[in-house]
Each structure stands twice: as structure tokens, then as C-alpha cells.
Amino acid sequence: MSCKDKFFQTLFKEGDGICYGNFYETRVIPQYPRKHHEFFSINPLDSKKDHAGGSVPRRADLNVTEYRSFLFEMDGVSIDQQTEILNNCGIEFTSIVFSGKKSLHAILSLQTPLNVPAHTNVGLARYKSLWRKLAAKIDACARSLGHGSAVIDQACSNPSRFSRFPDYVREGVFQKIIYLGNRMSEKDFNTLLASCPNISDVREFKTPVNFVQVETEQQFWKCAPQWLQDELKYVPWASSENCYKDLYRVTRAAIDFTGVDYDVFLEVLNKFTFDKLAEVGYPKNKWTVGVKHAFRAARKKYE
């Protein structure tokens, strides 16, 4: 059996729908790939029906049939540093594939899929919530090793995400399997989740610093406490309604800890937080209401 065949038989079951091909491919095929390609979808997809409003089956989050695999990729750190982080973060990954250039694609796959309803926003939100917990654990490891506080690529949180097809030469470089193990048992997965950081432990903020102190996004991340960074990046409080109080709370915390400028803070929210609110269906016209009110209150306080 080739490495490619063993790889797909580890991650998928016979008859699972898989999307594979180039970056723009959307077709779902109910069989293991017979040839080598550039990318593949990390979770099985419905090959008979489109649950995301289209007319034909395709790669989309709402078309995932079983939430089984989680993908993690890192930004801004070398391959050696990525290897060190993955080896020390306490997660027994199912597979690790080298992209051939600057990243490792690590997948954690479960023996028992998540017990959540497929093809629903509820199931999708639960999957992403667990992904964020696991990502926070990897980020915490990177932080402890001195490699930065947020190395995980946030774009990898969607369950229909493309990953690198193993043993394929793309743009002249070889996408190589670095490690191939087994799917994780439900018992071990629950133990792993219990070891992940609780990214919403801290809810209060302290005595303020000078208002309008931080004037760039880079300065903000250096000044913001870790719990606040986690809340803005992983958004554990995201909901389809009633997010005003949390938006107000984290904005006041950001102001009081860093003195961040309004426009800079909007950059932060647009880069991380607002995408998470969109995913769970929180109305876009409400995204900045709590933020504006928090800055208005802060200005009155500091004037």
C-alpha cells in the first residue's frame, strides 16, 4: 500500500465524500483519490446534496457530513520552530504533512466524530469552538517556548478546509508526509480538551492606563494581556444574539489596558473577532455598537 493510500484510509472511511484537486476545485467524489493532486478537504462531505444553498454537491462547511478532523497550520515561525511546537504541545496528531515550503499541516482526526448535528450552524459553531480550544493549547505551547503568543493560522478553523495532498510535487516542491499515526479515541480526546486553556476564564479588567496610548496594531498585541488576546482571537462568547455586553466589555478592557485608538482597535476586530461573529450569525449592523459605546464612555471618563 502506498503512503498516499494509507494516509487517506487513516483519515477517511470507504464511501466518504472528498473534494480534491487544485485550489479552486469544489466537486465532491465518494471515493479515495486514485491519483495525486494538490489539495484535499479534511472532513467528509455530502456527495449527493448541497446543504449550503447550491444546486450541486460541493466543498462547503455546511456540507460536512461528520466533524472528525481538525487542521492546524502556523504563521510567522520557522519549520524547526513549528516542529518543536507540535512535538511539545501535548496533542497526538494523526498526520503531519510538509507543504514543501514554509509550513507543516497537522491534522488531529477522531475515531468517533463529534456528537453534533451535521449541516447546521449549531454543529458548525461547536466544531469551531473546539478548534479554538485546541488552537489555544498550541499557542500556549508556542508562548512557553518563546516563539510568540499567537502562531496558529485562524483561517484553518473551518471544517471543509483544504490541506496539502501528500506525496505530490506542487510548484516544484514535494509535499511530504512527515508523520502518520492513528485517529484519537473519544476518551483521549475528552482528556485532551480538559487540558486545554479555558479562554474565557477572565472576565474583568483592571485599573486603566493612559487613554490613546497605543497607535498601531503591533503595539496593541504587545500591551494586551493574554486573556484579552485570547478573547479577541478565539471569541468564546460569540453568539447569534446578545453579544453587545461582551463587545462592550472587551473594548473597555482593551482601552483600559492599552489605551488603544478606536481605528486601531477596529483593525484588530476586523482581522479576528468580527469573522467569528459572522460565522455564528450575529447581525453585522450590531458589530460596532458596543464598541462605539465603550469608546464614548471611556472618553467621558478621561476628559
PLY file of the C-alpha trace (Angstrom):
ply
format ascii 1.0
element vertex 303
property float x
property float y
property float z
element edge 302
property int vertex1
property int vertex2
end_header
0.00 0.00 0.00
1.38 3.42 -0.92
1.86 6.19 1.66
-0.90 8.16 -0.05
-3.40 5.30 0.21
-2.55 4.64 3.85
-2.90 8.35 4.57
-6.43 8.57 3.16
-7.54 5.28 4.71
-6.44 6.66 8.08
-8.36 9.92 7.75
-11.43 8.72 5.84
-13.84 5.79 5.64
-14.76 3.96 2.46
-17.51 5.89 0.67
-16.73 9.24 2.32
-17.19 12.19 0.01
-13.91 14.04 -0.54
-13.08 17.15 -2.51
-9.61 17.04 -4.02
-7.78 18.72 -6.86
-6.44 22.23 -7.35
-7.19 25.16 -5.04
-10.36 26.07 -6.94
-11.88 22.59 -7.08
-15.31 22.19 -5.47
-16.58 18.78 -6.68
-17.19 16.06 -4.08
-16.25 12.50 -5.04
-17.37 9.49 -2.91
-14.11 7.55 -3.12
-10.43 7.71 -2.21
-8.38 9.66 -4.77
-6.74 7.37 -7.30
-4.19 9.92 -8.48
-2.13 12.61 -6.82
-3.48 16.15 -6.54
-2.62 19.47 -4.88
-5.22 19.69 -2.08
-7.92 17.69 -0.31
-10.75 18.55 2.11
-10.01 17.47 5.69
-13.53 16.26 6.58
-16.02 14.07 4.66
-18.57 15.93 2.55
-22.03 15.08 1.24
-21.63 13.85 -2.34
-25.37 13.80 -3.08
-26.80 17.08 -1.80
-25.72 20.67 -1.23
-26.87 21.90 2.20
-25.41 25.37 1.70
-28.00 26.55 -0.81
-26.39 25.40 -4.06
-27.70 23.07 -6.74
-24.86 20.52 -6.74
-22.72 18.93 -4.00
-19.62 20.98 -3.29
-16.95 21.79 -0.72
-18.63 23.96 1.94
-18.77 23.90 5.73
-22.49 23.10 5.84
-21.89 20.09 3.58
-19.58 18.34 6.07
-21.22 15.02 7.00
-19.07 14.22 10.07
-16.98 16.59 12.15
-13.99 14.32 12.53
-10.75 16.16 11.75
-9.09 19.40 12.89
-6.34 21.12 10.88
-3.62 23.37 12.31
-1.10 25.46 10.40
1.28 28.11 11.76
2.26 31.60 10.66
5.46 33.51 11.25
7.65 30.73 12.67
10.27 28.53 11.02
9.83 24.84 10.18
12.16 23.92 13.05
10.09 26.02 15.45
6.85 24.53 14.11
8.27 21.05 14.65
9.27 21.90 18.21
5.81 23.29 18.98
3.94 20.31 17.51
6.20 17.88 19.36
5.70 19.61 22.72
2.10 20.84 22.71
0.65 17.64 24.18
-1.51 16.71 21.17
-1.05 13.33 19.48
-1.69 14.35 15.89
-2.94 11.85 13.35
-0.85 13.22 10.50
1.68 15.92 9.69
2.44 16.91 6.09
5.20 19.29 4.99
3.95 21.78 2.40
7.32 21.79 0.69
7.96 25.43 1.55
7.22 27.14 4.85
4.53 25.22 6.74
3.56 21.95 8.36
-0.09 20.86 8.15
-1.01 18.96 11.31
-4.32 17.08 11.48
-5.97 15.63 14.55
-8.60 13.08 13.49
-11.09 11.36 15.80
-12.23 7.74 15.89
-15.69 8.94 16.92
-17.00 12.09 15.17
-18.28 14.95 17.30
-21.79 14.32 18.58
-23.25 17.41 16.92
-25.85 17.80 14.14
-24.33 17.90 10.67
-25.38 20.52 8.09
-26.39 23.02 10.81
-24.95 26.27 12.16
-25.18 24.76 15.65
-22.89 21.87 14.71
-20.53 24.18 12.85
-20.28 26.56 15.82
-19.50 23.67 18.19
-16.77 22.37 15.89
-15.16 25.80 15.66
-15.40 26.29 19.41
-13.44 23.07 19.98
-10.94 24.02 17.27
-10.27 27.27 19.12
-9.65 25.43 22.38
-7.11 23.18 20.68
-5.52 26.14 18.90
-5.21 27.94 22.24
-3.31 24.95 23.63
-0.85 25.03 20.72
-0.46 28.80 21.04
0.21 28.42 24.77
2.97 25.93 23.98
4.49 28.30 21.41
4.40 31.06 24.01
6.13 28.88 26.61
8.88 28.04 24.10
9.42 31.70 23.25
8.01 31.54 19.72
5.24 34.13 20.03
1.77 34.21 21.56
-0.44 33.50 18.52
1.17 31.32 15.88
-1.86 29.32 14.71
-3.45 30.44 11.44
-7.04 31.35 12.35
-8.25 30.62 8.82
-7.87 26.88 9.49
-10.92 26.73 11.76
-13.45 25.76 9.09
-14.17 22.01 8.78
-14.18 21.91 4.96
-10.71 23.44 4.84
-8.27 22.31 2.17
-4.97 20.77 3.28
-1.93 19.67 1.31
-2.21 16.42 -0.61
0.63 14.12 0.47
3.38 12.87 -1.86
2.61 15.48 -4.54
5.01 17.82 -6.31
3.48 21.30 -6.41
5.32 24.27 -7.90
8.49 22.20 -7.95
8.42 21.17 -4.27
7.40 17.87 -2.67
4.50 17.77 -0.19
5.87 15.09 2.09
4.26 13.03 4.87
6.31 13.75 7.99
4.23 11.63 10.36
1.23 9.30 10.13
-0.34 7.82 13.24
-3.89 6.91 14.25
-7.18 8.60 14.95
-7.71 9.63 18.56
-10.21 7.80 20.78
-13.15 9.63 22.31
-11.74 9.09 25.81
-8.35 10.54 24.89
-9.99 13.46 23.10
-12.04 14.36 26.17
-8.88 14.18 28.28
-7.13 16.44 25.77
-9.95 19.01 25.86
-9.78 19.08 29.66
-6.12 20.08 29.38
-6.81 22.98 27.00
-6.80 26.57 28.30
-10.15 27.99 29.27
-10.00 31.03 27.06
-12.89 32.78 28.81
-11.67 32.40 32.40
-11.03 36.11 32.94
-13.99 38.44 32.53
-12.99 41.62 34.37
-10.49 44.37 33.64
-8.33 46.42 35.95
-7.18 49.99 36.50
-6.76 51.88 33.22
-3.57 53.19 31.71
-3.35 56.34 29.62
-6.12 56.77 27.05
-4.98 56.77 23.37
-1.57 55.34 24.16
-1.39 52.52 21.60
-1.43 53.71 17.99
-0.59 50.56 15.99
-1.91 47.02 15.93
1.56 45.65 16.75
1.75 47.83 19.87
-1.70 46.67 20.91
-0.76 42.96 20.89
2.37 43.70 22.90
0.41 45.58 25.57
-2.78 43.49 25.73
-2.85 40.79 28.45
-3.01 37.21 27.23
-6.59 36.59 28.37
-7.76 39.60 26.33
-5.81 38.45 23.26
-7.49 35.04 23.56
-10.97 36.54 23.85
-10.45 38.69 20.76
-8.90 35.91 18.66
-10.96 32.89 19.71
-14.19 34.73 20.72
-15.59 32.05 23.09
-18.58 34.32 23.78
-19.65 34.52 20.11
-23.39 34.00 19.66
-26.09 34.80 17.14
-27.55 37.30 19.61
-26.78 39.27 22.80
-23.08 39.95 22.08
-23.38 43.66 22.95
-22.25 43.29 26.56
-19.19 41.24 25.60
-18.20 43.62 22.81
-18.53 46.48 25.28
-16.58 44.54 27.92
-13.61 43.56 25.76
-13.48 47.06 24.24
-13.32 48.69 27.68
-10.66 46.18 28.69
-8.66 46.99 25.57
-8.89 50.71 26.28
-8.09 50.38 29.96
-5.13 48.05 29.49
-3.58 49.60 26.37
-5.21 52.95 25.63
-5.79 51.71 22.09
-7.03 54.13 19.43
-10.52 53.44 18.01
-9.34 52.91 14.42
-6.55 50.57 15.53
-8.97 48.54 17.63
-11.30 48.24 14.64
-8.35 46.79 12.70
-7.96 44.16 15.41
-11.67 43.35 15.43
-11.88 43.17 11.64
-8.88 40.84 11.50
-10.11 38.38 14.12
-13.29 38.99 16.10
-15.87 40.06 13.53
-15.28 36.96 11.39
-16.23 34.78 14.36
-19.42 36.80 14.91
-20.30 36.40 11.23
-19.82 32.64 11.49
-22.48 32.33 14.20
-24.87 34.77 12.55
-24.57 37.83 14.80
-26.05 40.74 12.73
-23.38 42.86 11.05
-25.19 46.10 11.85
-24.64 45.38 15.57
-20.91 44.62 15.42
-19.67 48.11 16.31
-22.49 49.31 18.58
-20.95 48.10 21.83
-17.51 49.18 20.64
-18.62 52.77 19.94
-20.44 52.99 23.26
-17.36 51.76 25.12
-15.11 54.37 23.49
-17.70 57.07 24.15
-17.82 56.13 27.84
-14.03 55.99 28.02
-13.64 59.45 26.52
-16.01 60.92 29.10
-14.01 59.21 31.82
-10.65 60.52 30.64
-11.72 64.06 29.66
0 1
1 2
2 3
3 4
4 5
5 6
6 7
7 8
8 9
9 10
10 11
11 12
12 13
13 14
14 15
15 16
16 17
17 18
18 19
19 20
20 21
21 22
22 23
23 24
24 25
25 26
26 27
27 28
28 29
29 30
30 31
31 32
32 33
33 34
34 35
35 36
36 37
37 38
38 39
39 40
40 41
41 42
42 43
43 44
44 45
45 46
46 47
47 48
48 49
49 50
50 51
51 52
52 53
53 54
54 55
55 56
56 57
57 58
58 59
59 60
60 61
61 62
62 63
63 64
64 65
65 66
66 67
67 68
68 69
69 70
70 71
71 72
72 73
73 74
74 75
75 76
76 77
77 78
78 79
79 80
80 81
81 82
82 83
83 84
84 85
85 86
86 87
87 88
88 89
89 90
90 91
91 92
92 93
93 94
94 95
95 96
96 97
97 98
98 99
99 100
100 101
101 102
102 103
103 104
104 105
105 106
106 107
107 108
108 109
109 110
110 111
111 112
112 113
113 114
114 115
115 116
116 117
117 118
118 119
119 120
120 121
121 122
122 123
123 124
124 125
125 126
126 127
127 128
128 129
129 130
130 131
131 132
132 133
133 134
134 135
135 136
136 137
137 138
138 139
139 140
140 141
141 142
142 143
143 144
144 145
145 146
146 147
147 148
148 149
149 150
150 151
151 152
152 153
153 154
154 155
155 156
156 157
157 158
158 159
159 160
160 161
161 162
162 163
163 164
164 165
165 166
166 167
167 168
168 169
169 170
170 171
171 172
172 173
173 174
174 175
175 176
176 177
177 178
178 179
179 180
180 181
181 182
182 183
183 184
184 185
185 186
186 187
187 188
188 189
189 190
190 191
191 192
192 193
193 194
194 195
195 196
196 197
197 198
198 199
199 200
200 201
201 202
202 203
203 204
204 205
205 206
206 207
207 208
208 209
209 210
210 211
211 212
212 213
213 214
214 215
215 216
216 217
217 218
218 219
219 220
220 221
221 222
222 223
223 224
224 225
225 226
226 227
227 228
228 229
229 230
230 231
231 232
232 233
233 234
234 235
235 236
236 237
237 238
238 239
239 240
240 241
241 242
242 243
243 244
244 245
245 246
246 247
247 248
248 249
249 250
250 251
251 252
252 253
253 254
254 255
255 256
256 257
257 258
258 259
259 260
260 261
261 262
262 263
263 264
264 265
265 266
266 267
267 268
268 269
269 270
270 271
271 272
272 273
273 274
274 275
275 276
276 277
277 278
278 279
279 280
280 281
281 282
282 283
283 284
284 285
285 286
286 287
287 288
288 289
289 290
290 291
291 292
292 293
293 294
294 295
295 296
296 297
297 298
298 299
299 300
300 301
301 302
